[in-house]
Amino acid sequence: MKRAGLGIAAVGVIATAALVLVILLATGALPATNQRVVVEKQVAVSGGGGATQPTAQITGQLTPTEIYQKYSPGVVEVRSTFPATQDFFGQSFSSQALGSGFVVSPKGYILTNAHVVVDNGQKAKSVAVVFKLKGTQTQRVPATVIGVDETSDVAVLKVDPAKTPLLVSIPIGNSNAVQVGETVVAIGNPLGYDFSLTAGIVSAKNRNLQSPNGAIIPNGIQTDAAINEGNSGGPLINARGEVIGINEQIASQSGGNQGLGFAVPINTAASVMQQIETTGTVAWLGVEGQTVNSDLAKQLGVRGGDGGVLVARVVNGSPAKQAGIKGGNGQQTLQGVTYVTGGDLLLSMNGIKLTSSGQLAGLIVQHKPGETVTLKLLRGSKTLTVKATLAKRPNNF
């Protein structure tokens, strides 16, 4: 399906030897595909040595040229190979994905999108990253998938620093401080054209993006910097040389760039990365909720609350279910939006007032599985306080 005539496309390139698989997501999300496998000549490079350097301190504003010269060595091409499958006629074929990524640590950690290393729920059997060297030279290095979170569309890879060129870490910025109109650049591998730079501005913020498993990624960044298939997982960088997002989707009528690119906010990605590095997964509460303000709460029959997260559904066996949180059992449409009614209204988490479902998701990923959080909620006319012990997020959530 398409919404307002637009398909939202994840911009990792999935190519197969026999066919190109196109999967329509529930709200019109169309994972980007490429009808050709791009094969580039690899130039053998001796040395490497594994030397690393600390992230440079950034002061003032950098031009796109300065950003590219300084940080393009920290951007990589990500090539994933998936297990062989059989088609309708019993013939076996393997598929590959081409995307982008970027170095975030001299220890060899690399951030990319989950959909670059996971295809329809199946993790890649092997992943390699390609570093840019001087001139047209490149170096290909095997990578390990440390962890994947499809809900936020974030994956963490790791390479052995001893087998890489000099690792250039790109500084991590603060996506909460992003301003509409500020200059940004994207570096990646659009349509297989490796290590390309595009420039533009932040067109909007606080966009809701759809992840590969259908979940909502809140606080997405919209940019008119050209984003195309193959840019997935690459960095969106501000004029201070800081990563503020991971390029993830395009909105397009043609399948190509139309000035509507979207990035996962780096604050979300950084929190997920920290959890993946320490536990291999991320924390999970197990609720599906909708943002309501005080006026909406009153119109929906929720009295005594000044807004929060209205619980639409609680997943069976989840921490929320075990804590006694209740989901809705009815529906009401206001201003063209359907709300699930009758459930609890979550007011705060650990004393922090809840203003949106995106904020709740952001607070949860700041915690580790096994940690206990305190939730204040409104049920009917009663205010209750419950404790929930967060669990590891299942693969299908």
FENFEN-V131040 format. One record per residue. N is the residue number from 1. RES is the residue in three letters. OMEGA is omega as a letter, one per 40 degrees, with the letter a starting at -180 (999 if undefined). NEAR is the number of other C-alpha atoms within 10 Angstrom. D_LAST is the distance of its C-alpha to the last C-alpha in Angstrom with 2 decimals. Layout:
BEGIN
N | RES | OMEGA | NEAR | D_LAST
N | RES | OMEGA | NEAR | D_LAST
END
This chain:
BEGIN
1 | MET | i | 13 | 21.88
2 | LYS | i | 15 | 23.33
3 | ARG | a | 10 | 23.55
4 | ALA | i | 8 | 27.10
5 | GLY | a | 10 | 28.01
6 | LEU | i | 17 | 25.56
7 | GLY | i | 23 | 22.82
8 | ILE | a | 26 | 20.27
9 | ALA | i | 27 | 20.20
10 | ALA | a | 30 | 18.29
11 | VAL | i | 35 | 21.31
12 | GLY | a | 33 | 20.76
13 | VAL | i | 31 | 23.28
14 | ILE | a | 27 | 22.40
15 | ALA | i | 22 | 25.70
16 | THR | a | 19 | 26.81
17 | ALA | a | 13 | 30.30
18 | ALA | a | 12 | 30.54
19 | LEU | i | 12 | 28.32
20 | VAL | a | 15 | 25.85
21 | LEU | a | 16 | 22.58
22 | VAL | a | 12 | 21.53
23 | ILE | i | 13 | 18.19
24 | LEU | i | 14 | 18.03
25 | LEU | a | 19 | 14.82
26 | ALA | a | 14 | 14.61
27 | THR | i | 13 | 16.55
28 | GLY | i | 19 | 18.92
29 | ALA | a | 25 | 17.07
30 | LEU | i | 25 | 19.08
31 | PRO | a | 26 | 18.26
32 | ALA | i | 24 | 21.67
33 | THR | i | 24 | 23.86
34 | ASN | a | 22 | 27.31
35 | GLN | i | 14 | 30.00
36 | ARG | i | 15 | 31.63
37 | VAL | a | 17 | 30.90
38 | VAL | i | 12 | 32.39
39 | VAL | a | 7 | 34.36
40 | GLU | i | 9 | 36.18
41 | LYS | i | 8 | 38.97
42 | GLN | a | 12 | 38.14
43 | VAL | a | 12 | 41.03
44 | ALA | a | 10 | 41.58
45 | VAL | i | 12 | 41.95
46 | SER | i | 8 | 43.60
47 | GLY | a | 11 | 42.95
48 | GLY | i | 14 | 39.74
49 | GLY | i | 12 | 40.55
50 | GLY | i | 17 | 37.35
51 | ALA | a | 13 | 38.97
52 | THR | i | 18 | 36.68
53 | GLN | i | 12 | 37.38
54 | PRO | i | 12 | 36.09
55 | THR | a | 15 | 34.40
56 | ALA | i | 12 | 37.24
57 | GLN | a | 8 | 37.79
58 | ILE | i | 12 | 37.59
59 | THR | i | 9 | 40.19
60 | GLY | a | 7 | 41.02
61 | GLN | i | 13 | 39.80
62 | LEU | i | 16 | 39.45
63 | THR | i | 16 | 40.21
64 | PRO | i | 21 | 37.83
65 | THR | a | 10 | 40.33
66 | GLU | i | 13 | 40.27
67 | ILE | a | 21 | 36.48
68 | TYR | a | 22 | 36.45
69 | GLN | a | 10 | 39.31
70 | LYS | a | 15 | 37.78
71 | TYR | i | 19 | 34.10
72 | SER | i | 22 | 33.80
73 | PRO | i | 23 | 34.40
74 | GLY | i | 22 | 31.12
75 | VAL | a | 31 | 29.18
76 | VAL | i | 30 | 28.33
77 | GLU | a | 28 | 27.66
78 | VAL | i | 33 | 24.66
79 | ARG | a | 22 | 25.26
80 | SER | i | 23 | 22.73
81 | THR | a | 22 | 23.90
82 | PHE | a | 20 | 21.75
83 | PRO | a | 14 | 22.95
84 | ALA | i | 12 | 25.51
85 | THR | a | 11 | 24.74
86 | GLN | i | 10 | 27.26
87 | ASP | a | 11 | 28.03
88 | PHE | a | 6 | 29.56
89 | PHE | i | 6 | 32.91
90 | GLY | i | 8 | 31.77
91 | GLN | a | 10 | 32.25
92 | SER | i | 13 | 30.04
93 | PHE | i | 15 | 28.77
94 | SER | a | 14 | 26.56
95 | SER | i | 21 | 24.55
96 | GLN | i | 21 | 24.39
97 | ALA | i | 25 | 22.54
98 | LEU | i | 30 | 24.52
99 | GLY | a | 31 | 23.23
100 | SER | i | 34 | 24.23
101 | GLY | i | 30 | 23.55
102 | PHE | a | 30 | 25.58
103 | VAL | i | 26 | 26.97
104 | VAL | a | 22 | 26.11
105 | SER | i | 20 | 28.06
106 | PRO | i | 21 | 31.34
107 | LYS | i | 16 | 29.67
108 | GLY | i | 21 | 28.07
109 | TYR | a | 23 | 24.52
110 | ILE | i | 29 | 23.26
111 | LEU | i | 25 | 20.43
112 | THR | i | 30 | 19.08
113 | ASN | i | 33 | 16.19
114 | ALA | a | 27 | 13.37
115 | HIS | i | 31 | 14.48
116 | VAL | a | 31 | 17.92
117 | VAL | i | 30 | 17.14
118 | VAL | a | 22 | 14.40
119 | ASP | i | 20 | 15.56
120 | ASN | i | 10 | 13.59
121 | GLY | a | 14 | 11.33
122 | GLN | a | 11 | 14.61
123 | LYS | i | 19 | 15.59
124 | ALA | i | 19 | 19.15
125 | LYS | i | 14 | 21.91
126 | SER | i | 16 | 23.89
127 | VAL | i | 21 | 23.76
128 | ALA | i | 18 | 26.88
129 | VAL | a | 26 | 27.60
130 | VAL | i | 23 | 30.85
131 | PHE | i | 23 | 32.74
132 | LYS | i | 19 | 35.38
133 | LEU | a | 15 | 38.82
134 | LYS | i | 7 | 42.17
135 | GLY | a | 6 | 43.17
136 | THR | a | 9 | 41.40
137 | GLN | i | 13 | 40.63
138 | THR | i | 20 | 37.14
139 | GLN | a | 19 | 35.85
140 | ARG | a | 21 | 33.05
141 | VAL | i | 17 | 31.28
142 | PRO | a | 17 | 28.70
143 | ALA | i | 22 | 25.41
144 | THR | i | 17 | 22.89
145 | VAL | a | 20 | 19.12
146 | ILE | i | 18 | 18.50
147 | GLY | a | 21 | 14.75
148 | VAL | i | 26 | 11.94
149 | ASP | a | 28 | 9.03
150 | GLU | a | 21 | 7.87
151 | THR | i | 20 | 6.39
152 | SER | a | 26 | 10.06
153 | ASP | i | 27 | 11.52
154 | VAL | i | 28 | 13.49
155 | ALA | i | 26 | 15.03
156 | VAL | i | 27 | 17.92
157 | LEU | i | 26 | 20.86
158 | LYS | i | 19 | 24.11
159 | VAL | i | 20 | 27.61
160 | ASP | a | 15 | 30.73
161 | PRO | a | 19 | 32.93
162 | ALA | a | 16 | 35.99
163 | LYS | a | 17 | 35.21
164 | THR | i | 22 | 34.50
165 | PRO | i | 23 | 36.83
166 | LEU | a | 20 | 37.23
167 | LEU | i | 26 | 33.73
168 | VAL | i | 23 | 33.52
169 | SER | i | 24 | 30.73
170 | ILE | a | 26 | 29.91
171 | PRO | i | 20 | 29.88
172 | ILE | i | 18 | 26.74
173 | GLY | a | 20 | 27.47
174 | ASN | a | 15 | 26.18
175 | SER | i | 21 | 24.13
176 | ASN | a | 14 | 24.89
177 | ALA | a | 8 | 28.52
178 | VAL | i | 17 | 28.19
179 | GLN | i | 14 | 30.84
180 | VAL | i | 14 | 31.14
181 | GLY | a | 12 | 33.99
182 | GLU | a | 13 | 33.79
183 | THR | i | 21 | 34.35
184 | VAL | i | 25 | 31.59
185 | VAL | i | 26 | 31.59
186 | ALA | i | 27 | 29.11
187 | ILE | a | 31 | 29.83
188 | GLY | a | 32 | 28.29
189 | ASN | a | 29 | 29.02
190 | PRO | i | 25 | 29.01
191 | LEU | i | 24 | 29.90
192 | GLY | i | 23 | 30.90
193 | TYR | a | 12 | 33.48
194 | ASP | i | 21 | 32.74
195 | PHE | i | 22 | 32.88
196 | SER | i | 15 | 33.52
197 | LEU | i | 19 | 33.84
198 | THR | a | 17 | 33.33
199 | ALA | i | 19 | 34.12
200 | GLY | i | 18 | 33.58
201 | ILE | i | 17 | 32.50
202 | VAL | a | 22 | 29.52
203 | SER | i | 19 | 29.60
204 | ALA | i | 18 | 27.20
205 | LYS | a | 20 | 24.51
206 | ASN | i | 14 | 21.72
207 | ARG | i | 17 | 20.30
208 | ASN | i | 17 | 16.82
209 | LEU | i | 24 | 15.30
210 | GLN | a | 25 | 12.69
211 | SER | a | 24 | 10.34
212 | PRO | i | 25 | 10.35
213 | ASN | i | 19 | 7.11
214 | GLY | i | 16 | 8.68
215 | ALA | i | 17 | 7.49
216 | ILE | i | 18 | 10.76
217 | ILE | a | 22 | 12.31
218 | PRO | i | 23 | 15.23
219 | ASN | i | 23 | 18.75
220 | GLY | a | 25 | 18.98
221 | ILE | i | 29 | 22.51
222 | GLN | a | 26 | 24.56
223 | THR | i | 29 | 27.48
224 | ASP | i | 21 | 30.34
225 | ALA | a | 25 | 30.69
226 | ALA | i | 21 | 30.53
227 | ILE | a | 34 | 27.12
228 | ASN | i | 30 | 27.00
229 | GLU | a | 28 | 25.26
230 | GLY | i | 31 | 25.14
231 | ASN | a | 37 | 24.79
232 | SER | i | 34 | 21.03
233 | GLY | i | 37 | 20.47
234 | GLY | a | 33 | 23.97
235 | PRO | i | 33 | 25.10
236 | LEU | a | 31 | 26.18
237 | ILE | i | 27 | 29.15
238 | ASN | a | 27 | 31.34
239 | ALA | i | 19 | 35.13
240 | ARG | a | 18 | 35.13
241 | GLY | a | 28 | 33.45
242 | GLU | i | 21 | 30.10
243 | VAL | i | 26 | 26.64
244 | ILE | i | 26 | 24.97
245 | GLY | i | 30 | 22.07
246 | ILE | a | 31 | 20.47
247 | ASN | a | 36 | 21.52
248 | GLU | a | 36 | 18.70
249 | GLN | i | 31 | 19.69
250 | ILE | i | 34 | 22.90
251 | ALA | a | 24 | 24.03
252 | SER | i | 19 | 26.79
253 | GLN | a | 15 | 28.94
254 | SER | a | 9 | 30.30
255 | GLY | i | 20 | 27.42
256 | GLY | a | 18 | 29.30
257 | ASN | i | 17 | 29.59
258 | GLN | i | 16 | 30.80
259 | GLY | i | 18 | 30.47
260 | LEU | i | 20 | 26.94
261 | GLY | a | 26 | 24.68
262 | PHE | a | 33 | 21.59
263 | ALA | i | 27 | 20.32
264 | VAL | a | 31 | 17.41
265 | PRO | a | 28 | 19.31
266 | ILE | i | 26 | 20.50
267 | ASN | i | 20 | 20.07
268 | THR | a | 25 | 16.27
269 | ALA | a | 23 | 16.58
270 | ALA | i | 20 | 19.16
271 | SER | i | 18 | 17.21
272 | VAL | i | 28 | 14.28
273 | MET | a | 27 | 17.09
274 | GLN | i | 18 | 18.86
275 | GLN | i | 19 | 16.09
276 | ILE | a | 21 | 15.47
277 | GLU | a | 15 | 19.26
278 | THR | a | 11 | 19.75
279 | THR | a | 15 | 16.95
280 | GLY | i | 16 | 15.16
281 | THR | a | 23 | 11.73
282 | VAL | a | 29 | 10.81
283 | ALA | a | 25 | 11.05
284 | TRP | i | 23 | 8.75
285 | LEU | i | 25 | 10.47
286 | GLY | i | 22 | 8.43
287 | VAL | i | 23 | 10.31
288 | GLU | a | 16 | 10.51
289 | GLY | i | 26 | 13.90
290 | GLN | i | 19 | 16.71
291 | THR | i | 21 | 19.37
292 | VAL | i | 21 | 22.83
293 | ASN | a | 15 | 26.16
294 | SER | i | 15 | 29.11
295 | ASP | i | 12 | 30.66
296 | LEU | i | 15 | 27.60
297 | ALA | i | 21 | 27.08
298 | LYS | a | 15 | 30.69
299 | GLN | i | 11 | 30.51
300 | LEU | i | 18 | 27.55
301 | GLY | i | 11 | 29.62
302 | VAL | a | 23 | 27.97
303 | ARG | i | 16 | 31.12
304 | GLY | i | 15 | 31.76
305 | GLY | i | 21 | 28.75
306 | ASP | i | 16 | 29.07
307 | GLY | a | 23 | 25.53
308 | GLY | a | 27 | 22.11
309 | VAL | i | 27 | 18.60
310 | LEU | a | 30 | 18.90
311 | VAL | i | 25 | 16.23
312 | ALA | a | 22 | 15.39
313 | ARG | i | 22 | 13.03
314 | VAL | a | 22 | 12.22
315 | VAL | i | 16 | 9.78
316 | ASN | i | 11 | 12.27
317 | GLY | a | 9 | 12.81
318 | SER | i | 20 | 10.97
319 | PRO | i | 23 | 13.32
320 | ALA | i | 25 | 13.93
321 | LYS | a | 18 | 15.04
322 | GLN | i | 16 | 17.21
323 | ALA | i | 16 | 18.68
324 | GLY | i | 12 | 19.78
325 | ILE | a | 24 | 18.06
326 | LYS | i | 19 | 18.56
327 | GLY | a | 23 | 16.94
328 | GLY | a | 18 | 19.16
329 | ASN | a | 11 | 21.32
330 | GLY | i | 11 | 23.14
331 | GLN | i | 12 | 23.20
332 | GLN | a | 12 | 25.55
333 | THR | i | 11 | 26.13
334 | LEU | i | 10 | 27.72
335 | GLN | i | 5 | 28.94
336 | GLY | a | 7 | 26.95
337 | VAL | i | 7 | 23.56
338 | THR | i | 11 | 22.09
339 | TYR | i | 21 | 20.93
340 | VAL | a | 19 | 19.54
341 | THR | i | 23 | 22.22
342 | GLY | a | 20 | 23.20
343 | GLY | i | 23 | 20.39
344 | ASP | i | 25 | 20.87
345 | LEU | i | 32 | 21.52
346 | LEU | a | 29 | 20.17
347 | LEU | a | 24 | 23.15
348 | SER | i | 18 | 22.67
349 | MET | a | 19 | 20.81
350 | ASN | i | 13 | 23.25
351 | GLY | i | 11 | 26.00
352 | ILE | a | 13 | 24.47
353 | LYS | a | 16 | 24.75
354 | LEU | a | 22 | 21.62
355 | THR | i | 18 | 22.43
356 | SER | i | 21 | 19.18
357 | SER | i | 22 | 15.45
358 | GLY | i | 20 | 15.35
359 | GLN | i | 16 | 17.60
360 | LEU | i | 22 | 15.52
361 | ALA | i | 21 | 12.49
362 | GLY | i | 18 | 15.26
363 | LEU | a | 17 | 16.78
364 | ILE | a | 20 | 13.83
365 | VAL | i | 23 | 13.40
366 | GLN | i | 16 | 17.14
367 | HIS | a | 19 | 16.82
368 | LYS | i | 23 | 16.21
369 | PRO | a | 19 | 14.49
370 | GLY | i | 14 | 17.33
371 | GLU | a | 12 | 18.79
372 | THR | i | 15 | 19.72
373 | VAL | i | 16 | 19.62
374 | THR | a | 16 | 21.91
375 | LEU | i | 22 | 20.95
376 | LYS | a | 20 | 23.74
377 | LEU | i | 23 | 23.22
378 | LEU | i | 20 | 25.47
379 | ARG | a | 18 | 25.65
380 | GLY | i | 15 | 28.50
381 | SER | a | 10 | 31.32
382 | LYS | i | 9 | 30.28
383 | THR | a | 15 | 28.71
384 | LEU | i | 14 | 26.77
385 | THR | i | 14 | 25.41
386 | VAL | i | 14 | 22.70
387 | LYS | i | 18 | 21.29
388 | ALA | i | 20 | 17.76
389 | THR | a | 19 | 17.10
390 | LEU | a | 23 | 13.86
391 | ALA | i | 20 | 11.98
392 | LYS | a | 17 | 10.28
393 | ARG | i | 17 | 6.56
394 | PRO | a | 13 | 5.63
395 | ASN | a | 12 | 5.61
396 | ASN | i | 10 | 3.82
397 | PHE | 999 | 13 | 0.00
END
